[in-house]
Amino acid sequence: MFKASSFGLMPCKTFLQPKSSIKTEDNGKVKFYHTKVVRNPKLERLQYNYLFPEISARELQHVKKYPNARVISLGIGDTTEPLPEVVASSMANYAHNLSTPAGYRGYGAEQGSKELRKAIAETFYKKMGIKDKEVFVSDGAQCDISRLQLLFGSNMSIAIQDPIFPAYIDSSVIIGQTGDVDTESGRYQNIKYMKCGPHNGFFPNLWETERTDIIFFCSPNNPTGHAANREQLEQLVQFAQDNGSIIVYDSAYAVYVTDGPRSIYEISGAKKVAIEISSFSKIAGFTGVRLGWTVVPEELLYLNGFPVINDFNRIVCTCFNGASRIAQAGGLASLSSEGFKGVLSLVDHYKQNAEILLETFESLGLKAYGGVNAPYLWVHFPGSNSWDVFNEILEKTHIITVPGSGFGPAGKEFIRVTAFGHREDIIEASKRLTSLLS
């Protein structure tokens, strides 16, 4: 039986250290040249490196140390299976047509093609009253998080789930919504952390949460894999209405949900208080293609009655020239009858991977959450430090995971494991984990 005490302490390093880039000679002495531009103090507040490049850097270091090892990644969460033929062919044909006078196209609409916006609205929001003009096509959900931060500005107060995808916190720091970080707790001033764990079913105690302008909420949650049920989302929408807040609802993994709401707009009144962002990355395997969308309902208004959608449209037109026409062609094909069938087959593959991993951890007596309505497992190692667990697993099994503390202070005793992977790798990883932890 695995015991947390079996993990030795291994130091957590930051790999990308700042360096002065230019050296000049001055009277035979070497000196560092620097400009007179002051560094943005908001960027100085960021902790360490962004989580996923840090994981990649550690993987690279490990490969150099063990060049003959077969490293298996259950970490960053990149998709692995080929795109459906109809989707790839659609993009290839569109790209080829750009070489012809009749097929060439230049700039497209910043908001996305009318055909794709309509297809998204009909595929994912058909019974919810979302109009195609309320759908903004983008180059990915993570990019839209930053565009929304630009929309909201630095004077907004925010609340986040803890643990949560780090982009919400880091973008809030960069835009200037936070104060300094408390080095002991790892929490930033001016952010309301809504702790979500086994003690509360991974849903925040809203009656204990202070009012904020913006509530970032991800469901199915990355990293915990928890998908909020209808009653929980009704509570969230009501909480936002009572406080006059705006919910930024990240539904990037919604297609994995089989027994609950897939969109915040399934909840009555949500269009008055919520923006929803989503992505083709984990739905259709577009992690490298880059395509997503954001829904801003016309009913969502500021305090003065001005429509939020008008300002978001202005942000998009100012900061973005529209998603790649080639990527949009692939997105449209993935929502066709044949394409969507292929997409759902990919989703089923990853869900079966999750089942294998979930059974593995449970057989070892470890408590693993998620893995049912989401492609992530949140595995608890009581009394351990997540970076120590990460390092030990990597060193002894050559498996990449993600330390839970990278998602917030509440993740200190957890690691996140992704179900994205080839089936043979998932099975092999299960064998290695069983050998280490049994």
FENSUL-V604002 format. One record per backbone hydrogen bond with DSSP energy under -0.5 kcal/mol. NH is the residue of the N-H (numbers start at 1). CO is the residue of the C=O. Records with the same first field share a line. If there is no record, write none. Layout:
# FENSUL-V604002
NH: CO + CO
This chain:
# FENSUL-V604002
2: 364
6: 3
7: 4
8: 6
13: 11
15: 13
17: 15
24: 31
26: 29
29: 26
31: 24
33: 22 + 31
43: 40
44: 40
45: 41 + 42
46: 43
48: 46
54: 50
55: 51
56: 52
57: 53
58: 54
59: 55
60: 56
61: 57
62: 58
63: 59
64: 60
65: 61
66: 62
69: 66
71: 69
72: 398
74: 72 + 400
87: 84
88: 84
89: 85
90: 86
91: 87
92: 88
93: 89
94: 90
95: 91
96: 92
97: 93
98: 94 + 95
99: 96
100: 97
104: 100
108: 321
112: 109
117: 113
118: 114
119: 115
120: 116
121: 117
122: 118
123: 119
124: 120
125: 120 + 121
128: 125
129: 125
130: 125
134: 131
135: 132
136: 294
137: 111 + 135
138: 292
144: 140
145: 141
146: 142
147: 143
148: 144
149: 145
150: 146
151: 147
152: 148
153: 149
156: 153
158: 190
159: 214
160: 192
161: 216
162: 194
163: 407
164: 407
165: 222
168: 165
169: 165
170: 166
171: 167
172: 168
173: 169
174: 170
175: 171
176: 172
177: 172
178: 172
179: 189
182: 187
183: 181
186: 182
189: 180
191: 188
192: 158
193: 191
194: 160 + 192
195: 193
196: 162
200: 197
201: 198
202: 197
203: 200
206: 204
208: 205
209: 206
213: 157
214: 157
215: 246
216: 159
217: 215 + 248
219: 250
221: 226
223: 221
225: 221
228: 226
233: 229
234: 230
235: 231
236: 232
237: 233
238: 234
239: 235
240: 236
241: 237
242: 238
243: 239
244: 240
245: 240
246: 213
247: 273
248: 215
249: 247 + 275
250: 217 + 248
251: 249 + 277
254: 251
256: 253
257: 254
266: 263
267: 264
270: 267
272: 269
273: 270
274: 270
275: 247
276: 295
277: 249
278: 293
280: 291
284: 280
285: 281
286: 280
287: 281
290: 286
292: 138
293: 278
294: 136
295: 276
296: 134 + 294
297: 274
300: 297
301: 299
302: 306
305: 302
308: 300
309: 300
310: 307
311: 307
312: 308
313: 309
314: 310
315: 311
316: 312
317: 313
318: 314
319: 315
320: 316
328: 324
329: 325
330: 326
331: 327
332: 328
333: 329
334: 330
335: 331 + 332
336: 333
340: 336
341: 337
342: 338
343: 339
344: 340
345: 341
346: 342
347: 343
348: 344
349: 345
350: 346
351: 347
352: 348
353: 349
354: 350
355: 351
356: 352
357: 353
358: 354
359: 355
360: 356
361: 357
362: 358
363: 359
364: 360 + 361
365: 362
366: 361
368: 366
369: 378
371: 376
377: 417
378: 369
379: 377 + 415
380: 367
381: 413
384: 381
386: 412
388: 385
389: 385
390: 386
391: 387
392: 388
393: 389
394: 390
395: 391
396: 392
397: 393
398: 393 + 394
399: 393
400: 72
402: 416
404: 414
406: 403
407: 404
408: 405
411: 408
412: 409
414: 411
415: 379
416: 402
417: 377
418: 74
419: 375
421: 419
426: 422
427: 423
428: 424
429: 425
430: 426
431: 427
432: 428
433: 429
434: 430
435: 431
436: 432
437: 433
438: 434
